[in-house]
Structures are given as structure tokens and as C-alpha cells.
Amino acid sequence: MMLLGPAKAERRAEVVDNHTLVMQLGDSLHDFAGDFAGADLDQQHALVEENAERFGNDWIVFPNATYGAWSEAELDAWEAPHEVE
């Protein structure tokens, strides 16, 4: 686990140079790949689609309810019907 030090991309590169990276844990997309950093929402959606097989396998996302870009995002109403068993 490398929590502190140089930028995340540099830490990832150092690990990959010396170890087999088997799993990454994070609370934002740029925790997993530098391509997400600075990407707009449409680019992030495309990158998520390109890497969909990684989520839940070697990229594990932990929600962070205390801060993040999500706090300024517009919310869309969910139109799913309510079902009671």
C-alpha cells in the first residue's frame, strides 16, 4: 500500500516496475488510471465502458460520502417502478 509520496501515476508505475499489480482500491476513477484525471464526463463514461471488465475484479471502488466531484453533479430521477414483496 502506497498512500503517500509522488503523484498516483508515479506510484502506480513504480509498483508495476517492481511487482505484479493484482488489485487497486480507490474512491475515484483517477485512483485506477491516469487517463481519468482531467477527463470530462463524456470521456470518463467512455473510459469506464472501455474498462468495464476491471471493475469488481482488479479495480475495487469504495464510495466516499464525505467529498468528491459527485457532490456538484446533477441528479436524474430514477424512474424504476417501486415493488413490494
PyMOL Python script that loads the backbone (N, CA, C, O; Angstrom):
from pymol import cmd

cmd.read_pdbstr("""\
ATOM      1  N   MET A   1       0.848  -1.159   0.000  1.00  0.00           N
ATOM      2  CA  MET A   1       0.000   0.000   0.000  1.00  0.00           C
ATOM      3  C   MET A   1       0.900   1.230   0.000  1.00  0.00           C
ATOM      4  O   MET A   1       1.806   1.361   0.824  1.00  0.00           O
ATOM      5  N   MET A   2       0.632   2.121  -0.936  1.00  0.00           N
ATOM      6  CA  MET A   2       1.404   3.353  -1.046  1.00  0.00           C
ATOM      7  C   MET A   2       0.433   4.529  -0.956  1.00  0.00           C
ATOM      8  O   MET A   2      -0.174   4.923  -1.952  1.00  0.00           O
ATOM      9  N   LEU A   3       0.297   5.077   0.233  1.00  0.00           N
ATOM     10  CA  LEU A   3      -0.651   6.167   0.434  1.00  0.00           C
ATOM     11  C   LEU A   3      -0.037   7.535   0.192  1.00  0.00           C
ATOM     12  O   LEU A   3      -0.731   8.450  -0.252  1.00  0.00           O
ATOM     13  N   LEU A   4       1.226   7.688   0.470  1.00  0.00           N
ATOM     14  CA  LEU A   4       1.875   8.987   0.378  1.00  0.00           C
ATOM     15  C   LEU A   4       3.062   8.919  -0.559  1.00  0.00           C
ATOM     16  O   LEU A   4       3.584   7.840  -0.841  1.00  0.00           O
ATOM     17  N   GLY A   5       3.483  10.066  -1.036  1.00  0.00           N
ATOM     18  CA  GLY A   5       4.641  10.121  -1.907  1.00  0.00           C
ATOM     19  C   GLY A   5       4.337  10.908  -3.154  1.00  0.00           C
ATOM     20  O   GLY A   5       3.562  11.864  -3.118  1.00  0.00           O
ATOM     21  N   PRO A   6       4.944  10.512  -4.269  1.00  0.00           N
ATOM     22  CA  PRO A   6       4.713  11.240  -5.521  1.00  0.00           C
ATOM     23  C   PRO A   6       3.277  11.048  -6.012  1.00  0.00           C
ATOM     24  O   PRO A   6       2.473  10.377  -5.366  1.00  0.00           O
ATOM     25  N   ALA A   7       2.975  11.637  -7.142  1.00  0.00           N
ATOM     26  CA  ALA A   7       1.630  11.534  -7.730  1.00  0.00           C
ATOM     27  C   ALA A   7       1.228  10.074  -7.932  1.00  0.00           C
ATOM     28  O   ALA A   7       2.082   9.195  -8.049  1.00  0.00           O
ATOM     29  N   LYS A   8      -0.074   9.829  -7.972  1.00  0.00           N
ATOM     30  CA  LYS A   8      -0.587   8.459  -8.094  1.00  0.00           C
ATOM     31  C   LYS A   8      -0.028   7.737  -9.310  1.00  0.00           C
ATOM     32  O   LYS A   8       0.322   6.560  -9.224  1.00  0.00           O
ATOM     33  N   ALA A   9       0.060   8.427 -10.440  1.00  0.00           N
ATOM     34  CA  ALA A   9       0.583   7.784 -11.659  1.00  0.00           C
ATOM     35  C   ALA A   9       2.016   7.311 -11.449  1.00  0.00           C
ATOM     36  O   ALA A   9       2.391   6.237 -11.920  1.00  0.00           O
ATOM     37  N   GLU A  10       2.811   8.099 -10.749  1.00  0.00           N
ATOM     38  CA  GLU A  10       4.200   7.708 -10.484  1.00  0.00           C
ATOM     39  C   GLU A  10       4.253   6.527  -9.520  1.00  0.00           C
ATOM     40  O   GLU A  10       5.076   5.627  -9.688  1.00  0.00           O
ATOM     41  N   ARG A  11       3.392   6.525  -8.523  1.00  0.00           N
ATOM     42  CA  ARG A  11       3.364   5.392  -7.582  1.00  0.00           C
ATOM     43  C   ARG A  11       2.937   4.114  -8.286  1.00  0.00           C
ATOM     44  O   ARG A  11       3.511   3.051  -8.051  1.00  0.00           O
ATOM     45  N   ARG A  12       1.917   4.215  -9.160  1.00  0.00           N
ATOM     46  CA  ARG A  12       1.480   3.038  -9.917  1.00  0.00           C
ATOM     47  C   ARG A  12       2.623   2.505 -10.779  1.00  0.00           C
ATOM     48  O   ARG A  12       2.869   1.299 -10.810  1.00  0.00           O
ATOM     49  N   ALA A  13       3.317   3.397 -11.473  1.00  0.00           N
ATOM     50  CA  ALA A  13       4.427   2.989 -12.347  1.00  0.00           C
ATOM     51  C   ALA A  13       5.528   2.301 -11.553  1.00  0.00           C
ATOM     52  O   ALA A  13       6.103   1.315 -12.013  1.00  0.00           O
ATOM     53  N   GLU A  14       5.825   2.816 -10.362  1.00  0.00           N
ATOM     54  CA  GLU A  14       6.861   2.197  -9.518  1.00  0.00           C
ATOM     55  C   GLU A  14       6.450   0.788  -9.103  1.00  0.00           C
ATOM     56  O   GLU A  14       7.270  -0.130  -9.114  1.00  0.00           O
ATOM     57  N   VAL A  15       5.201   0.620  -8.743  1.00  0.00           N
ATOM     58  CA  VAL A  15       4.725  -0.705  -8.343  1.00  0.00           C
ATOM     59  C   VAL A  15       4.796  -1.668  -9.518  1.00  0.00           C
ATOM     60  O   VAL A  15       5.282  -2.790  -9.375  1.00  0.00           O
ATOM     61  N   VAL A  16       4.313  -1.235 -10.682  1.00  0.00           N
ATOM     62  CA  VAL A  16       4.302  -2.098 -11.867  1.00  0.00           C
ATOM     63  C   VAL A  16       5.715  -2.467 -12.295  1.00  0.00           C
ATOM     64  O   VAL A  16       5.938  -3.572 -12.791  1.00  0.00           O
ATOM     65  N   ASP A  17       6.671  -1.567 -12.115  1.00  0.00           N
ATOM     66  CA  ASP A  17       8.062  -1.864 -12.473  1.00  0.00           C
ATOM     67  C   ASP A  17       8.666  -2.962 -11.607  1.00  0.00           C
ATOM     68  O   ASP A  17       9.530  -3.708 -12.069  1.00  0.00           O
ATOM     69  N   ASN A  18       8.225  -3.068 -10.364  1.00  0.00           N
ATOM     70  CA  ASN A  18       8.867  -3.973  -9.411  1.00  0.00           C
ATOM     71  C   ASN A  18       7.987  -5.104  -8.885  1.00  0.00           C
ATOM     72  O   ASN A  18       8.469  -5.987  -8.177  1.00  0.00           O
ATOM     73  N   HIS A  19       6.708  -5.082  -9.227  1.00  0.00           N
ATOM     74  CA  HIS A  19       5.769  -6.061  -8.682  1.00  0.00           C
ATOM     75  C   HIS A  19       4.700  -6.388  -9.715  1.00  0.00           C
ATOM     76  O   HIS A  19       4.578  -5.721 -10.742  1.00  0.00           O
ATOM     77  N   THR A  20       3.939  -7.420  -9.422  1.00  0.00           N
ATOM     78  CA  THR A  20       2.751  -7.723 -10.202  1.00  0.00           C
ATOM     79  C   THR A  20       1.564  -7.069  -9.500  1.00  0.00           C
ATOM     80  O   THR A  20       1.217  -7.433  -8.376  1.00  0.00           O
ATOM     81  N   LEU A  21       0.959  -6.120 -10.161  1.00  0.00           N
ATOM     82  CA  LEU A  21      -0.175  -5.407  -9.597  1.00  0.00           C
ATOM     83  C   LEU A  21      -1.424  -6.271  -9.767  1.00  0.00           C
ATOM     84  O   LEU A  21      -1.833  -6.551 -10.894  1.00  0.00           O
ATOM     85  N   VAL A  22      -2.026  -6.690  -8.670  1.00  0.00           N
ATOM     86  CA  VAL A  22      -3.169  -7.598  -8.760  1.00  0.00           C
ATOM     87  C   VAL A  22      -4.497  -6.912  -8.446  1.00  0.00           C
ATOM     88  O   VAL A  22      -5.548  -7.406  -8.856  1.00  0.00           O
ATOM     89  N   MET A  23      -4.477  -5.793  -7.731  1.00  0.00           N
ATOM     90  CA  MET A  23      -5.728  -5.139  -7.373  1.00  0.00           C
ATOM     91  C   MET A  23      -5.453  -3.701  -6.960  1.00  0.00           C
ATOM     92  O   MET A  23      -4.427  -3.400  -6.350  1.00  0.00           O
ATOM     93  N   GLN A  24      -6.387  -2.820  -7.302  1.00  0.00           N
ATOM     94  CA  GLN A  24      -6.324  -1.444  -6.847  1.00  0.00           C
ATOM     95  C   GLN A  24      -7.638  -1.108  -6.161  1.00  0.00           C
ATOM     96  O   GLN A  24      -8.709  -1.513  -6.612  1.00  0.00           O
ATOM     97  N   LEU A  25      -7.546  -0.375  -5.085  1.00  0.00           N
ATOM     98  CA  LEU A  25      -8.710   0.079  -4.337  1.00  0.00           C
ATOM     99  C   LEU A  25      -8.736   1.595  -4.383  1.00  0.00           C
ATOM    100  O   LEU A  25      -7.691   2.234  -4.260  1.00  0.00           O
ATOM    101  N   GLY A  26      -9.908   2.181  -4.556  1.00  0.00           N
ATOM    102  CA  GLY A  26      -9.977   3.633  -4.583  1.00  0.00           C
ATOM    103  C   GLY A  26     -11.397   4.139  -4.480  1.00  0.00           C
ATOM    104  O   GLY A  26     -12.359   3.374  -4.553  1.00  0.00           O
ATOM    105  N   ASP A  27     -11.508   5.461  -4.308  1.00  0.00           N
ATOM    106  CA  ASP A  27     -12.829   6.069  -4.206  1.00  0.00           C
ATOM    107  C   ASP A  27     -13.127   7.027  -5.358  1.00  0.00           C
ATOM    108  O   ASP A  27     -14.159   7.699  -5.360  1.00  0.00           O
ATOM    109  N   SER A  28     -12.221   7.089  -6.335  1.00  0.00           N
ATOM    110  CA  SER A  28     -12.471   7.903  -7.528  1.00  0.00           C
ATOM    111  C   SER A  28     -11.792   7.244  -8.719  1.00  0.00           C
ATOM    112  O   SER A  28     -10.857   6.460  -8.557  1.00  0.00           O
ATOM    113  N   LEU A  29     -12.267   7.566  -9.910  1.00  0.00           N
ATOM    114  CA  LEU A  29     -11.766   6.901 -11.111  1.00  0.00           C
ATOM    115  C   LEU A  29     -10.276   7.111 -11.323  1.00  0.00           C
ATOM    116  O   LEU A  29      -9.584   6.192 -11.760  1.00  0.00           O
ATOM    117  N   HIS A  30      -9.768   8.302 -11.024  1.00  0.00           N
ATOM    118  CA  HIS A  30      -8.338   8.533 -11.261  1.00  0.00           C
ATOM    119  C   HIS A  30      -7.445   7.780 -10.275  1.00  0.00           C
ATOM    120  O   HIS A  30      -6.222   7.798 -10.412  1.00  0.00           O
ATOM    121  N   ASP A  31      -8.045   7.120  -9.283  1.00  0.00           N
ATOM    122  CA  ASP A  31      -7.266   6.233  -8.411  1.00  0.00           C
ATOM    123  C   ASP A  31      -6.797   4.992  -9.187  1.00  0.00           C
ATOM    124  O   ASP A  31      -5.826   4.346  -8.794  1.00  0.00           O
ATOM    125  N   PHE A  32      -7.481   4.662 -10.281  1.00  0.00           N
ATOM    126  CA  PHE A  32      -7.204   3.435 -11.019  1.00  0.00           C
ATOM    127  C   PHE A  32      -6.343   3.638 -12.260  1.00  0.00           C
ATOM    128  O   PHE A  32      -5.524   2.780 -12.590  1.00  0.00           O
ATOM    129  N   ALA A  33      -6.515   4.747 -12.944  1.00  0.00           N
ATOM    130  CA  ALA A  33      -5.739   5.010 -14.162  1.00  0.00           C
ATOM    131  C   ALA A  33      -5.625   6.517 -14.374  1.00  0.00           C
ATOM    132  O   ALA A  33      -6.580   7.263 -14.162  1.00  0.00           O
ATOM    133  N   GLY A  34      -4.455   6.941 -14.790  1.00  0.00           N
ATOM    134  CA  GLY A  34      -4.213   8.355 -15.018  1.00  0.00           C
ATOM    135  C   GLY A  34      -5.067   8.941 -16.125  1.00  0.00           C
ATOM    136  O   GLY A  34      -5.262  10.156 -16.171  1.00  0.00           O
ATOM    137  N   ASP A  35      -5.587   8.097 -17.027  1.00  0.00           N
ATOM    138  CA  ASP A  35      -6.437   8.586 -18.117  1.00  0.00           C
ATOM    139  C   ASP A  35      -7.683   9.300 -17.596  1.00  0.00           C
ATOM    140  O   ASP A  35      -8.217  10.180 -18.271  1.00  0.00           O
ATOM    141  N   PHE A  36      -8.147   8.935 -16.415  1.00  0.00           N
ATOM    142  CA  PHE A  36      -9.348   9.549 -15.847  1.00  0.00           C
ATOM    143  C   PHE A  36      -9.093  10.965 -15.336  1.00  0.00           C
ATOM    144  O   PHE A  36     -10.011  11.785 -15.302  1.00  0.00           O
ATOM    145  N   ALA A  37      -7.867  11.256 -14.942  1.00  0.00           N
ATOM    146  CA  ALA A  37      -7.544  12.570 -14.387  1.00  0.00           C
ATOM    147  C   ALA A  37      -7.701  13.632 -15.480  1.00  0.00           C
ATOM    148  O   ALA A  37      -7.086  13.530 -16.541  1.00  0.00           O
ATOM    149  N   GLY A  38      -8.506  14.624 -15.223  1.00  0.00           N
ATOM    150  CA  GLY A  38      -8.712  15.710 -16.172  1.00  0.00           C
ATOM    151  C   GLY A  38      -9.693  15.394 -17.289  1.00  0.00           C
ATOM    152  O   GLY A  38      -9.992  16.268 -18.102  1.00  0.00           O
ATOM    153  N   ALA A  39     -10.200  14.173 -17.351  1.00  0.00           N
ATOM    154  CA  ALA A  39     -11.166  13.813 -18.395  1.00  0.00           C
ATOM    155  C   ALA A  39     -12.527  14.423 -18.068  1.00  0.00           C
ATOM    156  O   ALA A  39     -12.935  14.460 -16.908  1.00  0.00           O
ATOM    157  N   ASP A  40     -13.232  14.906 -19.108  1.00  0.00           N
ATOM    158  CA  ASP A  40     -14.573  15.426 -18.854  1.00  0.00           C
ATOM    159  C   ASP A  40     -15.530  14.246 -18.674  1.00  0.00           C
ATOM    160  O   ASP A  40     -15.130  13.091 -18.817  1.00  0.00           O
ATOM    161  N   LEU A  41     -16.774  14.535 -18.365  1.00  0.00           N
ATOM    162  CA  LEU A  41     -17.734  13.481 -18.033  1.00  0.00           C
ATOM    163  C   LEU A  41     -17.928  12.492 -19.176  1.00  0.00           C
ATOM    164  O   LEU A  41     -17.981  11.285 -18.941  1.00  0.00           O
ATOM    165  N   ASP A  42     -18.036  12.983 -20.413  1.00  0.00           N
ATOM    166  CA  ASP A  42     -18.213  12.073 -21.548  1.00  0.00           C
ATOM    167  C   ASP A  42     -16.990  11.171 -21.723  1.00  0.00           C
ATOM    168  O   ASP A  42     -17.133   9.983 -22.014  1.00  0.00           O
ATOM    169  N   GLN A  43     -15.802  11.724 -21.550  1.00  0.00           N
ATOM    170  CA  GLN A  43     -14.577  10.918 -21.652  1.00  0.00           C
ATOM    171  C   GLN A  43     -14.519   9.894 -20.527  1.00  0.00           C
ATOM    172  O   GLN A  43     -14.102   8.756 -20.745  1.00  0.00           O
ATOM    173  N   GLN A  44     -14.935  10.287 -19.325  1.00  0.00           N
ATOM    174  CA  GLN A  44     -14.955   9.343 -18.205  1.00  0.00           C
ATOM    175  C   GLN A  44     -15.913   8.199 -18.487  1.00  0.00           C
ATOM    176  O   GLN A  44     -15.594   7.043 -18.212  1.00  0.00           O
ATOM    177  N   HIS A  45     -17.093   8.511 -19.036  1.00  0.00           N
ATOM    178  CA  HIS A  45     -18.059   7.452 -19.373  1.00  0.00           C
ATOM    179  C   HIS A  45     -17.449   6.482 -20.369  1.00  0.00           C
ATOM    180  O   HIS A  45     -17.586   5.268 -20.219  1.00  0.00           O
ATOM    181  N   ALA A  46     -16.769   7.013 -21.396  1.00  0.00           N
ATOM    182  CA  ALA A  46     -16.147   6.154 -22.400  1.00  0.00           C
ATOM    183  C   ALA A  46     -15.046   5.287 -21.783  1.00  0.00           C
ATOM    184  O   ALA A  46     -14.935   4.104 -22.102  1.00  0.00           O
ATOM    185  N   LEU A  47     -14.242   5.871 -20.907  1.00  0.00           N
ATOM    186  CA  LEU A  47     -13.177   5.105 -20.252  1.00  0.00           C
ATOM    187  C   LEU A  47     -13.736   4.029 -19.335  1.00  0.00           C
ATOM    188  O   LEU A  47     -13.178   2.935 -19.247  1.00  0.00           O
ATOM    189  N   VAL A  48     -14.839   4.333 -18.649  1.00  0.00           N
ATOM    190  CA  VAL A  48     -15.480   3.324 -17.810  1.00  0.00           C
ATOM    191  C   VAL A  48     -15.964   2.166 -18.681  1.00  0.00           C
ATOM    192  O   VAL A  48     -15.776   1.004 -18.323  1.00  0.00           O
ATOM    193  N   GLU A  49     -16.586   2.474 -19.820  1.00  0.00           N
ATOM    194  CA  GLU A  49     -17.045   1.411 -20.733  1.00  0.00           C
ATOM    195  C   GLU A  49     -15.874   0.570 -21.223  1.00  0.00           C
ATOM    196  O   GLU A  49     -15.965  -0.656 -21.274  1.00  0.00           O
ATOM    197  N   GLU A  50     -14.774   1.228 -21.583  1.00  0.00           N
ATOM    198  CA  GLU A  50     -13.592   0.510 -22.080  1.00  0.00           C
ATOM    199  C   GLU A  50     -12.993  -0.413 -21.017  1.00  0.00           C
ATOM    200  O   GLU A  50     -12.406  -1.444 -21.347  1.00  0.00           O
ATOM    201  N   ASN A  51     -13.141  -0.046 -19.754  1.00  0.00           N
ATOM    202  CA  ASN A  51     -12.532  -0.803 -18.660  1.00  0.00           C
ATOM    203  C   ASN A  51     -13.564  -1.524 -17.796  1.00  0.00           C
ATOM    204  O   ASN A  51     -13.263  -1.911 -16.667  1.00  0.00           O
ATOM    205  N   ALA A  52     -14.763  -1.706 -18.310  1.00  0.00           N
ATOM    206  CA  ALA A  52     -15.862  -2.258 -17.512  1.00  0.00           C
ATOM    207  C   ALA A  52     -15.515  -3.593 -16.860  1.00  0.00           C
ATOM    208  O   ALA A  52     -15.930  -3.853 -15.731  1.00  0.00           O
ATOM    209  N   GLU A  53     -14.759  -4.445 -17.559  1.00  0.00           N
ATOM    210  CA  GLU A  53     -14.449  -5.771 -17.014  1.00  0.00           C
ATOM    211  C   GLU A  53     -13.524  -5.705 -15.804  1.00  0.00           C
ATOM    212  O   GLU A  53     -13.393  -6.687 -15.074  1.00  0.00           O
ATOM    213  N   ARG A  54     -12.887  -4.571 -15.585  1.00  0.00           N
ATOM    214  CA  ARG A  54     -11.945  -4.443 -14.469  1.00  0.00           C
ATOM    215  C   ARG A  54     -12.659  -4.122 -13.150  1.00  0.00           C
ATOM    216  O   ARG A  54     -12.201  -4.512 -12.076  1.00  0.00           O
ATOM    217  N   PHE A  55     -13.784  -3.406 -13.245  1.00  0.00           N
ATOM    218  CA  PHE A  55     -14.494  -3.009 -12.025  1.00  0.00           C
ATOM    219  C   PHE A  55     -15.066  -4.241 -11.330  1.00  0.00           C
ATOM    220  O   PHE A  55     -15.771  -5.049 -11.935  1.00  0.00           O
ATOM    221  N   GLY A  56     -14.745  -4.363 -10.052  1.00  0.00           N
ATOM    222  CA  GLY A  56     -15.183  -5.519  -9.280  1.00  0.00           C
ATOM    223  C   GLY A  56     -14.224  -6.693  -9.367  1.00  0.00           C
ATOM    224  O   GLY A  56     -14.378  -7.667  -8.631  1.00  0.00           O
ATOM    225  N   ASN A  57     -13.251  -6.620 -10.239  1.00  0.00           N
ATOM    226  CA  ASN A  57     -12.244  -7.666 -10.363  1.00  0.00           C
ATOM    227  C   ASN A  57     -10.908  -7.185  -9.818  1.00  0.00           C
ATOM    228  O   ASN A  57     -10.501  -7.579  -8.725  1.00  0.00           O
ATOM    229  N   ASP A  58     -10.230  -6.337 -10.574  1.00  0.00           N
ATOM    230  CA  ASP A  58      -8.959  -5.815 -10.068  1.00  0.00           C
ATOM    231  C   ASP A  58      -9.034  -4.318  -9.751  1.00  0.00           C
ATOM    232  O   ASP A  58      -8.072  -3.750  -9.235  1.00  0.00           O
ATOM    233  N   TRP A  59     -10.159  -3.680 -10.052  1.00  0.00           N
ATOM    234  CA  TRP A  59     -10.423  -2.308  -9.618  1.00  0.00           C
ATOM    235  C   TRP A  59     -11.633  -2.346  -8.693  1.00  0.00           C
ATOM    236  O   TRP A  59     -12.748  -2.635  -9.128  1.00  0.00           O
ATOM    237  N   ILE A  60     -11.411  -2.054  -7.429  1.00  0.00           N
ATOM    238  CA  ILE A  60     -12.485  -2.078  -6.437  1.00  0.00           C
ATOM    239  C   ILE A  60     -12.762  -0.646  -5.995  1.00  0.00           C
ATOM    240  O   ILE A  60     -11.876   0.038  -5.482  1.00  0.00           O
ATOM    241  N   VAL A  61     -13.999  -0.199  -6.199  1.00  0.00           N
ATOM    242  CA  VAL A  61     -14.389   1.171  -5.861  1.00  0.00           C
ATOM    243  C   VAL A  61     -15.090   1.183  -4.509  1.00  0.00           C
ATOM    244  O   VAL A  61     -16.053   0.453  -4.273  1.00  0.00           O
ATOM    245  N   PHE A  62     -14.575   2.034  -3.635  1.00  0.00           N
ATOM    246  CA  PHE A  62     -15.209   2.265  -2.339  1.00  0.00           C
ATOM    247  C   PHE A  62     -15.871   3.639  -2.375  1.00  0.00           C
ATOM    248  O   PHE A  62     -15.203   4.626  -2.683  1.00  0.00           O
ATOM    249  N   PRO A  63     -17.144   3.729  -2.072  1.00  0.00           N
ATOM    250  CA  PRO A  63     -17.787   5.043  -2.069  1.00  0.00           C
ATOM    251  C   PRO A  63     -17.225   5.926  -0.959  1.00  0.00           C
ATOM    252  O   PRO A  63     -16.879   5.447   0.121  1.00  0.00           O
ATOM    253  N   ASN A  64     -17.143   7.199  -1.242  1.00  0.00           N
ATOM    254  CA  ASN A  64     -16.684   8.172  -0.259  1.00  0.00           C
ATOM    255  C   ASN A  64     -17.770   9.237  -0.149  1.00  0.00           C
ATOM    256  O   ASN A  64     -17.908  10.083  -1.032  1.00  0.00           O
ATOM    257  N   ALA A  65     -18.519   9.193   0.907  1.00  0.00           N
ATOM    258  CA  ALA A  65     -19.643  10.117   1.079  1.00  0.00           C
ATOM    259  C   ALA A  65     -19.236  11.472   1.642  1.00  0.00           C
ATOM    260  O   ALA A  65     -20.094  12.336   1.829  1.00  0.00           O
ATOM    261  N   THR A  66     -17.963  11.680   1.916  1.00  0.00           N
ATOM    262  CA  THR A  66     -17.560  12.929   2.560  1.00  0.00           C
ATOM    263  C   THR A  66     -17.140  14.009   1.580  1.00  0.00           C
ATOM    264  O   THR A  66     -17.263  15.192   1.899  1.00  0.00           O
ATOM    265  N   TYR A  67     -16.647  13.650   0.393  1.00  0.00           N
ATOM    266  CA  TYR A  67     -16.264  14.656  -0.598  1.00  0.00           C
ATOM    267  C   TYR A  67     -16.134  14.004  -1.960  1.00  0.00           C
ATOM    268  O   TYR A  67     -16.088  12.779  -2.071  1.00  0.00           O
ATOM    269  N   GLY A  68     -16.076  14.825  -2.993  1.00  0.00           N
ATOM    270  CA  GLY A  68     -15.859  14.308  -4.336  1.00  0.00           C
ATOM    271  C   GLY A  68     -16.601  15.124  -5.372  1.00  0.00           C
ATOM    272  O   GLY A  68     -17.449  15.953  -5.043  1.00  0.00           O
ATOM    273  N   ALA A  69     -16.267  14.876  -6.640  1.00  0.00           N
ATOM    274  CA  ALA A  69     -16.899  15.599  -7.741  1.00  0.00           C
ATOM    275  C   ALA A  69     -18.391  15.306  -7.812  1.00  0.00           C
ATOM    276  O   ALA A  69     -19.151  16.118  -8.340  1.00  0.00           O
ATOM    277  N   TRP A  70     -18.823  14.166  -7.293  1.00  0.00           N
ATOM    278  CA  TRP A  70     -20.229  13.795  -7.321  1.00  0.00           C
ATOM    279  C   TRP A  70     -21.103  14.827  -6.619  1.00  0.00           C
ATOM    280  O   TRP A  70     -22.275  14.975  -6.965  1.00  0.00           O
ATOM    281  N   SER A  71     -20.553  15.545  -5.639  1.00  0.00           N
ATOM    282  CA  SER A  71     -21.364  16.465  -4.831  1.00  0.00           C
ATOM    283  C   SER A  71     -21.890  17.639  -5.647  1.00  0.00           C
ATOM    284  O   SER A  71     -22.834  18.304  -5.219  1.00  0.00           O
ATOM    285  N   GLU A  72     -21.301  17.911  -6.818  1.00  0.00           N
ATOM    286  CA  GLU A  72     -21.761  19.003  -7.665  1.00  0.00           C
ATOM    287  C   GLU A  72     -22.505  18.501  -8.904  1.00  0.00           C
ATOM    288  O   GLU A  72     -22.941  19.304  -9.729  1.00  0.00           O
ATOM    289  N   ALA A  73     -22.654  17.185  -9.040  1.00  0.00           N
ATOM    290  CA  ALA A  73     -23.309  16.616 -10.218  1.00  0.00           C
ATOM    291  C   ALA A  73     -24.825  16.759 -10.124  1.00  0.00           C
ATOM    292  O   ALA A  73     -25.404  16.706  -9.039  1.00  0.00           O
ATOM    293  N   GLU A  74     -25.456  16.942 -11.291  1.00  0.00           N
ATOM    294  CA  GLU A  74     -26.910  16.965 -11.334  1.00  0.00           C
ATOM    295  C   GLU A  74     -27.423  15.544 -11.159  1.00  0.00           C
ATOM    296  O   GLU A  74     -26.833  14.594 -11.674  1.00  0.00           O
ATOM    297  N   LEU A  75     -28.506  15.406 -10.442  1.00  0.00           N
ATOM    298  CA  LEU A  75     -29.094  14.090 -10.223  1.00  0.00           C
ATOM    299  C   LEU A  75     -30.275  13.902 -11.157  1.00  0.00           C
ATOM    300  O   LEU A  75     -31.093  14.806 -11.328  1.00  0.00           O
ATOM    301  N   ASP A  76     -30.359  12.732 -11.757  1.00  0.00           N
ATOM    302  CA  ASP A  76     -31.508  12.382 -12.585  1.00  0.00           C
ATOM    303  C   ASP A  76     -32.435  11.499 -11.766  1.00  0.00           C
ATOM    304  O   ASP A  76     -31.994  10.593 -11.059  1.00  0.00           O
ATOM    305  N   ALA A  77     -33.720  11.780 -11.876  1.00  0.00           N
ATOM    306  CA  ALA A  77     -34.702  10.962 -11.159  1.00  0.00           C
ATOM    307  C   ALA A  77     -34.665   9.542 -11.694  1.00  0.00           C
ATOM    308  O   ALA A  77     -34.503   9.328 -12.895  1.00  0.00           O
ATOM    309  N   TRP A  78     -34.812   8.587 -10.816  1.00  0.00           N
ATOM    310  CA  TRP A  78     -34.838   7.186 -11.197  1.00  0.00           C
ATOM    311  C   TRP A  78     -36.290   6.795 -11.404  1.00  0.00           C
ATOM    312  O   TRP A  78     -37.106   6.889 -10.487  1.00  0.00           O
ATOM    313  N   GLU A  79     -36.604   6.358 -12.606  1.00  0.00           N
ATOM    314  CA  GLU A  79     -37.993   6.084 -12.980  1.00  0.00           C
ATOM    315  C   GLU A  79     -38.395   4.623 -12.787  1.00  0.00           C
ATOM    316  O   GLU A  79     -39.424   4.203 -13.317  1.00  0.00           O
ATOM    317  N   ALA A  80     -37.629   3.853 -12.058  1.00  0.00           N
ATOM    318  CA  ALA A  80     -37.957   2.437 -11.863  1.00  0.00           C
ATOM    319  C   ALA A  80     -39.211   2.316 -11.003  1.00  0.00           C
ATOM    320  O   ALA A  80     -39.393   3.081 -10.056  1.00  0.00           O
ATOM    321  N   PRO A  81     -40.076   1.358 -11.332  1.00  0.00           N
ATOM    322  CA  PRO A  81     -41.276   1.171 -10.507  1.00  0.00           C
ATOM    323  C   PRO A  81     -40.925   0.625  -9.129  1.00  0.00           C
ATOM    324  O   PRO A  81     -39.989  -0.161  -8.985  1.00  0.00           O
ATOM    325  N   HIS A  82     -41.656   1.031  -8.153  1.00  0.00           N
ATOM    326  CA  HIS A  82     -41.466   0.550  -6.782  1.00  0.00           C
ATOM    327  C   HIS A  82     -42.202  -0.774  -6.638  1.00  0.00           C
ATOM    328  O   HIS A  82     -43.391  -0.859  -6.949  1.00  0.00           O
ATOM    329  N   GLU A  83     -41.515  -1.797  -6.175  1.00  0.00           N
ATOM    330  CA  GLU A  83     -42.136  -3.113  -6.000  1.00  0.00           C
ATOM    331  C   GLU A  83     -42.019  -3.530  -4.544  1.00  0.00           C
ATOM    332  O   GLU A  83     -40.967  -3.400  -3.919  1.00  0.00           O
ATOM    333  N   VAL A  84     -43.117  -4.028  -4.031  1.00  0.00           N
ATOM    334  CA  VAL A  84     -43.149  -4.519  -2.649  1.00  0.00           C
ATOM    335  C   VAL A  84     -43.494  -5.992  -2.703  1.00  0.00           C
ATOM    336  O   VAL A  84     -44.443  -6.404  -3.369  1.00  0.00           O
ATOM    337  N   GLU A  85     -42.699  -6.781  -1.985  1.00  0.00           N
ATOM    338  CA  GLU A  85     -42.973  -8.227  -1.946  1.00  0.00           C
ATOM    339  C   GLU A  85     -43.827  -8.580  -0.777  1.00  0.00           C
ATOM    340  O   GLU A  85     -44.157  -9.751  -0.586  1.00  0.00           O
TER     341      GLU A  85
END
""", "prot")
cmd.dss("prot")
cmd.show_as("cartoon", "prot")
cmd.util.cbc("prot")
cmd.orient("prot")
